[in-house]
Amino acid sequence: IVLMALILKLFYRSFDRQTDILNQIRYLAMANSGILELEDDD
């Protein structure tokens, strides 16, 4: 969990000025979770 937090911090710092990329990553993550949920229900 700590490693994940550190990695996320590094990524956030790297893309601090590129919120568009962060938004895209968030959207993809949400889409993936949604797809996984749909597949799980199926």
Steps between C-alpha positions, in 0.01 A plus 500: 500500500782740588676417174182572306463834679860596420457400135177696478677800654781475245251472213298793637815711523605402149161592353433788739484743206315257275161455666360385166712184515400447863135535406546250217670253737218545752241449227675183380524370856131570561411339166709194588334465841159541336583236238628266770181550698288430192699186422473393864121542490487306176 
